[in-house]
Amino acid sequence: MPLEQVIDDGMPVERIALLGADLPGLRPRLLCERGDRVQRGQPVFVDRAHPDIVFVAPVSGMVEQATLGPRRSLSALVIRAEPGSKEPGPVTVAASTATDVRTMLLAHGLWPGLLTRPYGRIPAPDSTPDAIFVTATADNPHAPDPRLALDGRNDMFRSGLKALALLIAGPVHVCQSPGADIAADLGDRIRGSFFPAGPASGLAGSHIHRLHPVGPQRMVWSIGYQDVAAIGALIETGIPDFTRIVSLTGPRASRPRLVRTFTGASLQDLTREEILPARDGSAAIILSGSPLAGRPASWLGRYHQQITLLSDAPARKETAGWGLLARFKRPPSRPGPIVPTAALEKMLGFDIPAVPFLRALSVGDAEAASRLGCLELVEEDLAAVSMVCTSGADYGRMLRHVLDELAEDA
């Protein structure tokens, strides 16, 4: 069923979560506990290593759960929304200097929209990249069209771009699909760059590899276009915007379309009237993210812009490229052999030799993986590789272990 290019308000959600799965390497210091009432935009925890990095409540409500995982990492902080709660009024923010913008992003919980390359982590508050990449491309045909998602928010998006440009002396690359330049006439350092949509060319990693490759001493930041619009909304209105336009897609979606919800929204709440019944009565698998790079989840991921509803098909014998559900049903076991294929080399790209690189990830050889080019990648860049490789391994998860090790040693 084709995706309708319309934006509807999503089903009301009762609960919203901030997830540790979106924050690799972060250990929080909680500023609230179960039963506390919080207002939209109120700080709920900070990064223990960098207390200036603040995470805020996307909605007003009551803290229902705040749990820590291994090594005091965050598991989830869940807020039960209370419609009708008194909302905080607009705030006045300064955004005329680099210091103003940095202070604003940190204090109002917008700094976590930025991610570093290498390592794919939230940048340190005092760091400065060589360039900033704004991702305004779709990585698959069912992802939201950025130009449609920004309709009515273009002025806020452009205001956000100008604020980001104050943070650095280098360029801000606005990576977008062919068409009218959404970053036109904003100065020499805010540059529109055009890429065709697709599972590789639509990803930030491909944009960075082509325009500004990274390494141990060469860092850039990436940020999604909706996070840029949220920065502009705070500057223009004084009200933080934690809404997210996502596509609701997949073979079990009753009406594929775009919906407006919140980051961290409960996917059970959001999809409760959106799932087609199966002929065999089987349940649906709900993915936060695309079929290729998403994960089975109860909550909308911080950086995801798509919800995919799949049929929970019975397990079958796995083969390379078997399909979408293989990686979710794969039992924990030793990966199989890596067979070199043209598809494997094509899916990896980045001028990285596929077989030696995947073998390095498989054995956790961080030094070899770094030498072969892993610093240019994050998990989403290896989703297609995991799908076609004969080994059946989840290379995104292996890459995360290697990147975390390298980040700790950096």
C-alpha positions as CSV (number, residue, x, y, z in Angstrom):
1,M,0.0,0.0,0.0
2,P,1.6,3.3,-1.0
3,L,2.5,6.0,1.6
4,E,0.0,8.8,1.6
5,Q,1.8,12.1,1.5
6,V,-0.3,13.8,4.2
7,I,0.4,14.6,7.8
8,D,-2.2,13.6,10.4
9,D,-2.0,14.0,14.2
10,G,-1.1,10.6,15.6
11,M,-3.1,8.7,18.2
12,P,-2.8,10.3,21.6
13,V,0.0,8.6,23.6
14,E,-0.1,8.1,27.4
15,R,3.5,7.5,28.0
16,I,6.8,8.8,26.6
17,A,10.3,7.4,27.2
18,L,13.9,8.7,27.1
19,L,15.9,5.6,26.2
20,G,19.5,4.5,27.0
21,A,19.6,2.6,23.7
22,D,19.8,6.0,22.0
23,L,22.7,7.2,24.2
24,P,25.7,4.9,23.8
25,G,28.4,5.5,26.4
26,L,26.3,7.9,28.6
27,R,25.8,7.4,32.3
28,P,23.1,9.7,33.7
29,R,22.7,11.5,36.9
30,L,19.0,11.5,37.6
31,L,17.3,14.8,38.6
32,C,14.0,13.2,39.4
33,E,12.5,10.0,40.7
34,R,9.4,7.9,40.4
35,G,6.3,9.8,41.2
36,D,7.7,13.3,40.6
37,R,5.7,15.6,38.4
38,V,7.7,17.3,35.6
39,Q,6.8,20.0,33.1
40,R,7.6,20.0,29.4
41,G,11.2,21.2,29.0
42,Q,12.2,20.5,32.6
43,P,15.6,18.7,33.1
44,V,15.2,15.1,34.2
45,F,18.8,13.9,34.0
46,V,22.3,15.1,32.9
47,D,25.3,13.3,31.6
48,R,27.4,12.4,34.6
49,A,30.6,13.0,32.6
50,H,29.4,16.3,31.2
51,P,26.8,17.8,33.5
52,D,26.2,20.7,31.1
53,I,24.5,18.2,28.7
54,V,20.8,18.2,29.9
55,F,18.0,15.9,29.0
56,V,14.5,17.3,29.4
57,A,10.9,16.0,29.6
58,P,9.2,16.1,26.1
59,V,5.8,16.4,27.8
60,S,4.4,17.4,31.1
61,G,3.4,14.5,33.4
62,M,4.5,12.2,36.1
63,V,7.7,10.1,36.2
64,E,6.4,6.5,36.1
65,Q,9.8,4.7,35.8
66,A,13.5,5.6,36.0
67,T,15.7,2.6,35.7
68,L,19.4,2.1,35.2
69,G,21.1,-0.7,33.4
70,P,24.6,-2.3,33.5
71,R,27.4,0.0,34.7
72,R,24.8,2.7,35.7
73,S,23.8,3.3,32.1
74,L,20.3,4.5,31.4
75,S,17.7,1.8,30.7
76,A,14.6,4.1,30.4
77,L,13.0,7.1,32.0
78,V,9.2,6.9,31.4
79,I,6.9,9.8,31.8
80,R,3.1,9.4,31.9
81,A,1.6,12.4,30.1
82,E,-1.0,14.4,32.0
83,P,-3.1,16.3,29.4
84,G,-4.4,19.6,30.7
85,S,-1.3,20.2,32.9
86,K,-0.3,23.8,33.1
87,E,2.5,24.2,30.5
88,P,5.4,26.6,31.0
89,G,5.3,29.8,29.2
90,P,7.6,31.0,26.4
91,V,11.2,31.8,27.3
92,T,13.5,34.4,25.9
93,V,16.6,32.9,24.4
94,A,19.7,34.7,23.0
95,A,21.1,33.3,19.7
96,S,23.4,36.0,18.3
97,T,26.8,34.5,19.2
98,A,28.4,31.1,19.3
99,T,28.3,31.2,23.1
100,D,24.6,32.1,23.1
101,V,23.7,29.2,20.8
102,R,25.8,26.6,22.7
103,T,24.3,27.7,26.0
104,M,20.7,27.6,24.6
105,L,21.2,24.1,23.1
106,L,22.7,22.7,26.3
107,A,20.2,24.3,28.7
108,H,17.0,23.4,26.7
109,G,17.8,19.8,25.9
110,L,18.5,20.3,22.2
111,W,22.2,19.5,22.3
112,P,21.6,15.7,22.1
113,G,20.3,16.2,18.6
114,L,23.9,16.5,17.6
115,L,26.0,13.4,17.0
116,T,29.7,13.1,16.3
117,R,31.6,11.3,13.6
118,P,33.7,9.4,14.5
119,Y,32.0,7.4,17.3
120,G,28.3,8.4,16.9
121,R,28.1,10.0,20.3
122,I,26.7,13.2,21.7
123,P,29.5,15.8,21.4
124,A,31.3,17.2,24.5
125,P,30.0,20.6,25.4
126,D,33.3,22.3,24.7
127,S,34.1,20.6,21.5
128,T,34.0,22.2,18.0
129,P,33.8,20.2,14.8
130,D,35.3,20.9,11.4
131,A,31.8,20.9,9.8
132,I,28.2,20.2,10.5
133,F,26.0,17.9,8.4
134,V,22.3,18.3,8.3
135,T,20.5,15.2,7.0
136,A,17.4,16.1,5.0
137,T,17.3,13.0,2.8
138,A,15.2,9.9,2.9
139,D,17.0,6.6,3.3
140,N,14.1,4.5,1.9
141,P,10.9,5.2,-0.2
142,H,8.7,5.0,2.9
143,A,10.6,7.6,5.0
144,P,9.1,11.0,5.4
145,D,9.8,13.5,2.6
146,P,11.8,16.2,4.4
147,R,10.3,19.0,2.3
148,L,6.8,17.9,3.2
149,A,7.7,17.4,6.9
150,L,9.1,21.0,6.9
151,D,6.0,22.5,5.3
152,G,5.0,25.4,7.5
153,R,8.2,25.2,9.4
154,N,10.7,26.4,6.8
155,D,11.4,29.7,8.5
156,M,12.2,27.8,11.7
157,F,14.4,25.4,9.9
158,R,16.4,28.2,8.3
159,S,16.6,30.0,11.7
160,G,18.0,26.8,13.1
161,L,20.6,26.6,10.3
162,K,21.8,30.1,11.0
163,A,22.2,29.3,14.6
164,L,24.3,26.1,13.9
165,A,26.5,28.1,11.5
166,L,27.5,30.4,14.5
167,L,29.0,27.4,16.3
168,I,31.8,26.7,13.8
169,A,34.1,28.5,11.4
170,G,33.6,25.7,8.8
171,P,30.7,24.8,6.5
172,V,27.2,23.6,7.4
173,H,26.3,21.0,4.7
174,V,22.5,20.7,4.2
175,C,22.2,17.3,2.5
176,Q,19.0,17.0,0.6
177,S,17.4,15.2,-2.3
178,P,17.3,16.9,-5.8
179,G,14.9,19.8,-6.0
180,A,14.6,23.3,-4.6
181,D,17.4,24.1,-2.3
182,I,16.0,24.4,1.3
183,A,19.1,26.2,2.4
184,A,19.3,28.8,-0.4
185,D,20.5,32.3,0.2
186,L,21.8,31.7,3.8
187,G,25.4,32.7,3.1
188,D,28.5,31.0,1.8
189,R,29.0,28.6,4.8
190,I,25.5,27.1,4.7
191,R,25.7,24.9,1.6
192,G,23.1,22.8,-0.1
193,S,24.4,19.4,-1.3
194,F,22.2,17.1,-3.3
195,F,22.0,13.3,-3.0
196,P,19.6,10.8,-4.5
197,A,17.3,9.0,-2.1
198,G,18.3,5.4,-1.2
199,P,19.5,3.1,1.5
200,A,23.1,4.3,1.1
201,S,23.0,7.7,-0.4
202,G,20.3,8.8,2.0
203,L,22.4,8.2,5.1
204,A,24.6,10.8,6.8
205,G,27.6,8.5,6.6
206,S,27.6,8.6,2.8
207,H,27.3,12.4,2.8
208,I,30.2,12.8,5.2
209,H,32.4,10.2,3.3
210,R,31.9,12.2,0.1
211,L,32.2,15.8,1.4
212,H,34.4,15.6,4.5
213,P,35.8,12.2,5.5
214,V,36.6,11.8,9.2
215,G,39.3,10.2,11.2
216,P,41.0,10.3,14.7
217,Q,41.9,14.0,14.3
218,R,39.1,15.0,12.0
219,M,35.6,15.3,13.5
220,V,32.2,16.5,12.2
221,W,28.8,16.6,13.7
222,S,25.5,15.4,12.1
223,I,21.9,16.4,13.0
224,G,18.5,15.6,11.5
225,Y,16.4,18.3,9.8
226,Q,13.6,18.0,12.3
227,D,16.1,18.7,15.2
228,V,17.2,21.8,13.2
229,A,13.6,23.0,13.0
230,A,13.2,22.4,16.7
231,I,16.2,24.7,17.3
232,G,14.6,27.4,15.2
233,A,11.3,27.0,16.9
234,L,12.8,27.7,20.3
235,I,14.6,30.8,18.9
236,E,11.5,32.1,17.1
237,T,8.8,31.2,19.6
238,G,10.5,30.6,23.0
239,I,8.7,27.3,23.2
240,P,10.6,24.0,22.9
241,D,9.2,21.7,20.2
242,F,9.6,17.9,20.9
243,T,7.1,16.7,18.3
244,R,8.3,14.4,15.5
245,I,6.7,13.7,12.1
246,V,7.2,10.0,11.3
247,S,6.0,7.7,8.6
248,L,3.7,4.9,9.7
249,T,4.4,2.1,7.1
250,G,4.7,-1.6,6.6
251,P,2.5,-4.5,5.3
252,R,0.5,-4.5,8.5
253,A,-0.2,-0.7,8.5
254,S,-3.9,-0.1,7.8
255,R,-3.3,3.3,6.3
256,P,0.4,4.2,5.6
257,R,0.9,7.9,6.0
258,L,2.8,10.5,8.0
259,V,1.8,11.2,11.6
260,R,2.8,13.9,14.1
261,T,3.8,12.5,17.6
262,F,6.5,13.0,20.2
263,T,10.1,11.7,20.4
264,G,10.0,8.6,22.6
265,A,6.3,8.0,22.1
266,S,4.8,4.7,23.2
267,L,4.5,2.6,20.0
268,Q,1.7,0.5,21.5
269,D,-0.3,3.7,22.1
270,L,0.5,5.2,18.7
271,T,-0.3,2.1,16.7
272,R,-3.3,0.7,18.6
273,E,-5.8,1.5,15.8
274,E,-3.3,1.3,12.9
275,I,-2.6,-2.4,12.6
276,L,-4.3,-4.7,10.0
277,P,-5.4,-8.0,11.4
278,A,-3.5,-11.0,10.1
279,R,-5.3,-13.9,8.4
280,D,-3.6,-16.4,10.7
281,G,-4.2,-14.2,13.8
282,S,-0.5,-13.6,14.4
283,A,0.7,-10.5,16.2
284,A,2.5,-7.7,14.4
285,I,6.1,-6.8,15.0
286,I,6.5,-3.1,15.6
287,L,9.8,-1.6,14.6
288,S,11.1,1.8,15.6
289,G,12.9,2.8,12.4
290,S,13.0,1.4,8.9
291,P,12.7,-2.3,8.0
292,L,16.4,-2.3,7.2
293,A,17.9,-0.4,10.2
294,G,15.1,-0.3,12.7
295,R,14.7,-2.3,15.9
296,P,11.7,-4.1,17.6
297,A,10.7,-1.6,20.2
298,S,8.1,-0.3,22.6
299,W,9.1,3.3,22.1
300,L,9.9,5.6,19.2
301,G,13.7,6.1,19.1
302,R,15.2,9.5,19.6
303,Y,16.7,9.6,16.1
304,H,14.0,7.6,14.3
305,Q,11.6,9.0,11.8
306,Q,9.7,5.9,10.8
307,I,7.5,3.2,12.3
308,T,7.3,-0.1,10.5
309,L,4.6,-2.7,11.1
310,L,5.5,-6.2,10.0
311,S,3.8,-9.6,10.1
312,D,5.2,-12.0,12.8
313,A,5.9,-14.8,10.3
314,P,7.0,-18.2,11.5
315,A,10.8,-18.8,11.6
316,R,12.2,-20.5,8.6
317,K,15.6,-21.7,7.4
318,E,17.9,-18.6,7.0
319,T,19.8,-17.8,3.9
320,A,21.7,-14.7,2.9
321,G,19.2,-11.9,2.1
322,W,16.3,-14.0,3.4
323,G,14.3,-11.0,4.4
324,L,13.4,-8.5,7.0
325,L,12.5,-10.8,9.9
326,A,15.6,-12.9,9.8
327,R,17.7,-10.6,11.9
328,F,15.0,-10.3,14.6
329,K,14.5,-14.1,14.9
330,R,18.2,-15.1,14.6
331,P,19.1,-17.2,17.7
332,P,22.2,-16.1,19.6
333,S,25.0,-18.3,18.2
334,R,28.4,-18.1,16.5
335,P,28.1,-16.3,13.2
336,G,28.6,-18.4,10.0
337,P,31.3,-17.9,7.4
338,I,31.6,-14.7,5.5
339,V,31.4,-15.5,1.8
340,P,32.7,-12.7,-0.5
341,T,30.0,-11.5,-2.9
342,A,29.5,-8.5,-5.2
343,A,26.4,-7.6,-3.2
344,L,28.5,-7.4,0.0
345,E,31.0,-5.0,-1.5
346,K,28.3,-2.9,-3.0
347,M,26.3,-2.6,0.3
348,L,29.3,-1.6,2.3
349,G,30.8,1.0,0.1
350,F,33.0,3.7,1.8
351,D,36.0,2.2,-0.1
352,I,36.4,-0.3,2.7
353,P,37.4,-3.9,1.9
354,A,34.3,-5.8,3.0
355,V,35.6,-9.2,4.1
356,P,38.7,-8.1,6.1
357,F,36.6,-5.4,7.8
358,L,33.7,-7.7,8.7
359,R,36.2,-10.3,10.1
360,A,37.8,-7.6,12.2
361,L,34.4,-6.6,13.6
362,S,33.5,-10.3,14.2
363,V,36.5,-10.9,16.5
364,G,36.3,-7.4,18.1
365,D,39.7,-6.3,16.7
366,A,39.2,-2.6,17.3
367,E,42.7,-1.7,16.0
368,A,42.2,-3.5,12.7
369,A,38.7,-2.2,12.3
370,S,39.9,1.4,12.8
371,R,42.7,1.0,10.3
372,L,40.2,-0.3,7.8
373,G,37.8,2.6,8.2
374,C,35.3,2.0,11.0
375,L,35.6,5.5,12.3
376,E,33.5,6.7,9.3
377,L,30.6,4.5,10.2
378,V,27.8,4.1,12.7
379,E,25.3,1.2,13.1
380,E,22.9,2.4,10.3
381,D,25.7,2.2,7.8
382,L,26.0,-1.5,8.2
383,A,22.3,-2.4,8.3
384,A,22.3,-3.5,4.6
385,V,25.5,-5.4,5.1
386,S,23.9,-7.4,7.9
387,M,21.0,-8.2,5.6
388,V,23.0,-9.7,2.7
389,C,26.0,-11.2,4.5
390,T,26.0,-15.0,4.6
391,S,27.3,-15.0,8.2
392,G,24.0,-14.0,9.7
393,A,25.8,-11.6,12.1
394,D,24.5,-8.2,13.3
395,Y,27.4,-6.0,12.3
396,G,25.8,-2.9,13.6
397,R,26.0,-4.2,17.1
398,M,29.6,-5.4,16.6
399,L,30.5,-2.0,15.3
400,R,29.0,-0.3,18.3
401,H,31.2,-2.4,20.6
402,V,34.3,-1.5,18.6
403,L,33.4,2.3,18.5
404,D,32.8,2.4,22.2
405,E,36.2,0.8,22.9
406,L,37.9,3.2,20.5
407,A,36.0,6.2,22.0
408,E,37.1,5.2,25.6
409,D,40.7,5.0,24.4
410,A,40.7,8.3,22.4
